[in-house]
Amino acid sequence: MSAEGLKRYFAPPGAAPGWLRPMVATRERPAFAKGLMPTYRRHLQRPAESFTDYRARRLERLTATVLRRRIIYLDVNYWIDLLAADAGQPRGPEHAELLELLRKGVGSGQLVCPVSMTTALEVDRQRDQSSRKATCKLIDELSLGIALISFDEIISSEVAHFFLSALVPDGLRPNRENVWTRTGIMLVSDPPPPPFALTPRQERALQKTLFDSLWKLSLEEGLSQGAASEPAPFYLLARQLTEGSRAHADEVRTFDDAYRSELKGLVEGSEPMIREAVDCLRDLLGGPPTAGSLNPGWTILLLNALAQSSAARKALPTLHILASLHALVRWNRTQTFKANDFPDFHHAASALAYCDLFLTERGLVSMLSRGPSKLIESSNCEAAWAPSEALSKVRNLLAGVRAGSQRRV
């Protein structure tokens, strides 16, 4: 394929998705698209390294950078509060001080505040474009372009790691090291294939080039080009789940009943992610991919493990946290599901499983602290809702980094 062929791949208006069009369709290319052709030529000259190895090498370096820092997860409300402080209109004196402390911590290599797909989707729903752009800029600044992989990928990763740990009990790196990526790669995990034939060398160079361009894609650029998909109508889901809970209320006599019921629904609904994990294991072990539907034995094995083993719940934190939060709502007969519960629960699962501090709202901290699961207490993450408490906990994290203290395990 010639250089002109590569240009045509990016150029046709309407032929490429929105995030690709700025690469050639405008005179002022966004940062992530600059240097595209020189990058492609450079990769053509270095064909020995496979795309898989190249991607793994870059992500390993990124992960090492992340894990040298303390990781703070902010929900969208906290981002909005910090944005107000950044605009000189703090909602409280602690917000301005918290923003300054976070900036210093990120700038000194001690902290990072990663973004998740849930956060990106919520920010994308902001109607005021100037506010959305400013929110994105602040997130890009404090996240350093670091993101968690998508929620589906996290579940697949946890399931694969859980099964693999049974086969390789020693020497398997923690799954905490498998969930970090760049914002652009989180937003566009599967770039479209080119509509023409390539030699293996050209295909490998093009894959690396697209990966490099997405590596530089900021949240601001990604959302402006429509890289985030529209979220589900959560209000409908909330109503359906509430109606279902009421219809089966007599079946839930204990929290454990609610937990097992929610766990069953989550595991069955996660079949595509479980299948991907199983196929990954088959590939590692030299077996063929799954043919036909997934053997129900895999889901039964996961259900039994999560229901009976605290070690399994620690190894599969996302399914456990989501099931626990859904079960808490069902267990409390006076509580109903709300549309905001679903992104909030996703925030909680991402934060408690992979971060050191979760800054969120009062109601969610209360949920995470109560019930038999005691999700905060059983995790490696602290949580705070009050700005004064958030400020105190961030200071403690920074003091721990300076003292060389280890993360809680």
Secondary structure, 3 states (H helix, E strand, C coil): CCHHHHHHHHCCCCCCCCCCCHHHHCCCCCHHHCCHHHHHHHHHCCCCCCHHHHHHHHHHHHHHHHHCCEEEEECHHHHHHHHHHHCCCCCCHHHHHHHHHHHHHHHCCCEECCECHHHHHHHHCCCCHHHHHHHHHHHHHHHCCEEECCHHHHHHHHHHHHHHHHHCCCCCCCHHHHCEEEHHHHHCCCCCCCCCCCCHHHHHHHHHHHHHHHHCCCHHHHHHCCCCCCCCCHHHHHHHHHHHHHHCHHHCCCHHHHHHHHHHHHHHHCHHHHHHHHHHHHHHCCCCCCCCCCCHHHHHHHHHHHHHCHHHHHHCHHHHHHHHHHHHHHHCCCCCCCCCHHHHHHHHHHHHHHCCEEECCHHHHHHHHCCCCCCCCCCCCEEECCHHHHHHHHHHHHHHHHHCCCCCC
